[in-house]
Amino acid sequence: MDYKFTDECDKVMKAAGRLASYADDKILGTEFLVAAMLGVECDAKQFLEKEGLSEDNVKQLVELNAGATASNRVLMSERIRKVLDWCSMMASQSGTEISSPLLLLGVLNMRDSFAVQRLSALGVDVNDLRRELQNYLASGSGEDEEEEDDGEDPLEDLRRQFSNLLNSMNGEEPPRNNGRSFREIRFNRGAPGKEEEQKKGGITKEMEKLGADITQKAREGKLDPVIGRSEEINRIVEVLSR
């Protein structure tokens, strides 16, 4: 399978491979990935450092043979393949590449791995670390941090506008804006008032054939009530905003 890594994660994979080449069995296991993250500048390193780990802990994570000859032939363990397959699937779904935090989360999800066992032995709260990584990745951190929330939730704004519209149709006074209601603002912009319509003879017979006077129906209580029906309003707004 072809795995797509970010540049910093690619460095982690290469460093892990070099470490595994000095192991007796030449097998790249999950513990080598974590050890490599401590030795390479990557985003995952900050999470491990928060847990009190440093490069000094590398020897406690992996077993190296100082007298062994480095080999170019390093095999990946079955757990590593499962971790990479999962990371590749998650990255593909989000349209990104495998990053070091995602890789570390994949390792921690393999709860029976050597990496998790040895991190726990070093006093790391694996569950807490896993939650931190999940929150980090879910928030989109590490991407474009300049894209910040610049105001109110658009869905909430649409929901409020829709509720105001229905309230207005029921004859209730709409919210005021700078001391003037939205109805007053529309009137000042040239919209005809009720008195003006009455002077002109009201709604014509042609208009009565084509439509209905919703305002009049609201006055007569023929429209469905809005108060106490927030659930229905929310459902309509969600459908309209799709």
C-alpha positions in Angstrom: 0.0 0.0 0.0 1.3 3.5 -0.9 1.3 5.7 2.3 1.4 9.5 1.9 3.3 11.2 4.7 3.8 14.9 5.5 7.5 15.9 5.4 8.0 15.8 9.2 6.2 12.4 9.4 8.4 11.1 6.6 11.5 12.0 8.7 9.9 10.1 11.7 9.5 7.0 9.5 13.1 7.1 8.2 14.5 7.7 11.8 12.4 4.8 13.1 13.8 2.6 10.3 17.3 3.5 11.2 16.7 2.7 14.9 15.2 -0.7 14.0 18.2 -1.5 11.8 20.2 -1.7 15.0 17.8 -4.1 16.7 18.6 -7.8 16.8 15.5 -8.9 14.9 15.5 -5.9 12.4 11.8 -5.5 12.8 10.2 -2.1 12.9 7.7 -2.1 15.8 5.4 0.6 17.2 7.9 1.5 20.0 10.4 2.6 17.3 8.0 5.1 15.9 7.5 6.7 19.4 11.3 6.7 20.0 11.9 8.4 16.6 9.3 11.1 17.4 11.5 12.0 20.4 14.6 12.3 18.3 13.1 14.2 15.4 11.6 17.7 15.3 7.9 17.0 14.6 4.5 18.0 15.8 4.0 14.8 17.8 7.1 15.5 19.9 5.4 18.3 21.8 2.7 15.9 23.0 5.3 13.5 24.3 7.3 16.2 26.0 4.2 17.4 27.8 4.1 13.9 29.3 7.7 14.4 30.6 9.5 12.4 27.9 12.7 13.4 26.1 15.4 11.9 24.0 16.8 10.3 27.2 13.9 7.9 27.2 14.7 6.4 23.8 16.7 3.6 25.3 13.8 2.8 27.6 11.5 2.5 24.7 13.5 0.4 22.3 16.1 -2.3 22.7 19.2 -1.7 20.6 22.3 -3.8 20.2 25.3 -1.4 20.2 27.4 -4.1 18.6 24.9 -4.9 15.9 25.6 -3.9 12.3 23.0 -1.7 10.7 21.0 -3.4 8.0 19.2 -1.9 5.1 16.6 -4.7 5.3 14.1 -3.8 8.0 10.7 -5.5 8.2 7.6 -3.8 9.4 5.6 -5.6 12.1 2.0 -6.5 11.6 0.9 -3.9 14.1 2.8 -1.2 12.2 0.9 -2.2 9.0 -2.4 -1.9 10.8 -1.5 1.5 12.3 -0.4 2.8 8.9 -3.5 1.4 7.2 -5.7 3.1 9.7 -3.8 6.4 9.5 -4.0 6.3 5.7 -7.7 5.8 5.8 -8.2 8.7 8.2 -6.0 11.0 6.2 -7.7 10.1 3.0 -11.2 10.9 4.5 -10.0 14.4 5.5 -8.1 15.0 2.3 -4.7 15.3 4.0 -1.5 13.3 4.4 -0.4 11.2 7.4 1.0 13.6 10.0 3.1 12.7 13.1 0.2 13.4 15.5 -2.1 11.2 13.5 0.6 8.5 13.5 1.1 8.8 17.2 -2.7 8.5 17.7 -2.7 5.4 15.5 0.0 3.8 17.7 -1.9 4.6 20.9 -5.1 3.1 19.5 -3.1 -0.2 19.2 -3.6 -0.8 23.0 -1.7 -4.1 23.2 1.4 -2.7 21.4 4.9 -2.6 22.9 4.7 1.2 22.5 1.7 1.6 24.8 3.1 -0.9 27.3 6.4 0.9 27.6 4.8 4.4 27.6 2.6 3.3 30.5 5.7 1.9 32.3 7.3 5.3 32.0 4.3 6.9 33.8 2.5 8.3 30.7 -1.3 8.5 31.0 -2.0 7.0 27.6 -5.7 7.6 27.7 -5.2 11.3 28.5 -2.5 11.6 25.7 -4.9 9.9 23.3 -7.7 12.4 24.1 -5.3 15.4 23.6 -4.4 14.1 20.2 -8.0 13.5 19.2 -8.9 17.1 20.2 -5.9 18.5 18.4 -6.7 16.6 15.1 -10.5 17.3 15.4 -9.9 21.1 15.8 -7.9 21.2 12.6 -4.8 22.4 14.4 -1.6 22.3 12.4 -3.4 23.4 9.2 -4.1 27.1 8.5 -4.5 28.6 12.0 -5.3 31.9 10.5 -8.8 30.7 9.7 -10.4 31.7 12.9 -14.0 32.1 13.8 -14.8 35.7 13.0 -18.3 36.0 14.5 -21.6 34.3 15.1 -22.4 30.9 13.9 -24.0 31.3 10.5 -26.6 28.5 11.2 -27.6 30.3 14.5 -27.9 33.6 12.6 -30.1 31.9 10.0 -32.2 30.3 12.7 -32.8 33.6 14.4 -33.8 35.3 11.1 -36.2 32.6 10.3 -37.8 32.8 13.7 -38.1 36.6 13.4 -39.8 36.1 10.1 -42.4 33.8 11.5 -43.0 36.0 14.5 -43.5 39.0 12.1 -46.0 36.9 10.1 -47.9 36.3 13.4 -48.2 40.0 14.0 -45.5 40.3 16.6 -43.1 43.2 16.6 -39.7 42.2 15.0 -36.5 42.9 16.9 -35.2 46.5 16.8 -32.0 47.6 15.1 -30.3 50.8 16.5 -33.6 52.0 18.0 -35.7 51.3 14.9 -37.5 48.1 14.1 -36.8 46.3 10.8 -40.4 47.0 9.8 -39.7 50.8 10.3 -36.5 50.6 8.3 -38.3 48.9 5.4 -41.0 51.6 5.5 -38.4 54.4 5.5 -36.9 52.9 2.4 -40.1 53.4 0.5 -42.2 50.4 1.3 -45.8 51.3 1.5 -47.5 51.4 4.9 -50.8 49.9 5.7 -52.5 53.3 5.7 -51.2 54.0 2.2 -52.5 50.6 1.0 -55.9 51.4 2.4 -56.0 54.8 0.7 -55.2 53.1 -2.6 -58.1 50.6 -2.1 -56.1 47.8 -0.5 -55.1 44.6 -2.2 -56.5 44.2 -5.7 -58.7 41.3 -6.7 -56.0 40.1 -9.1 -53.6 39.8 -6.1 -56.2 38.0 -4.1 -56.5 35.4 -6.9 -52.7 34.9 -7.1 -51.8 34.8 -3.4 -53.0 35.2 0.2 -52.7 38.0 2.7 -50.5 36.2 5.3 -50.5 39.3 7.6 -54.3 39.2 7.7 -54.3 35.5 8.4 -51.9 36.1 11.2 -54.2 38.7 12.7 -57.1 36.3 12.5 -55.1 33.5 14.2 -55.1 31.2 11.1 -51.3 30.6 11.1 -49.6 28.0 13.1 -48.1 29.4 16.3 -44.3 29.8 16.6 -43.8 30.1 20.3 -42.9 26.8 21.8 -42.0 25.2 18.5 -38.2 25.7 18.5 -37.6 22.1 17.6 -39.6 22.4 14.4 -38.0 25.7 13.5 -34.5 24.3 14.0 -35.3 21.3 11.8 -36.6 23.7 9.0 -33.5 25.9 9.3 -31.1 22.9 9.1 -32.9 21.7 5.9 -32.8 25.1 4.3 -29.1 25.6 5.1 -27.9 22.4 3.5 
